[in-house]
Amino acid sequence: MNELRLNLGCGQDIRPKEDGWVNIDRREGRGVDIVRNLHDVPLPFGDSTADYALAAHVLEHLHDWEVLVVDVH
């Protein structure tokens, strides 16, 4: 599988790297690949590189969630 899948604000919901997941959270933790505040956009990925983005229970915690959504799009 060569897809890049972003797990934004993963918390403890760590997705497997072997399935293409990059786990991103604002705090270090077991399985977190990138420590980053999601208010800091653009994210460190080039245009058209991610195939899928998951932000489960995340957007309601961001003041300007629209900025993140536009960047991911």
Order of alpha helices (4+ residues) and beta strands (2+ residues): beta-beta-beta-beta-alpha
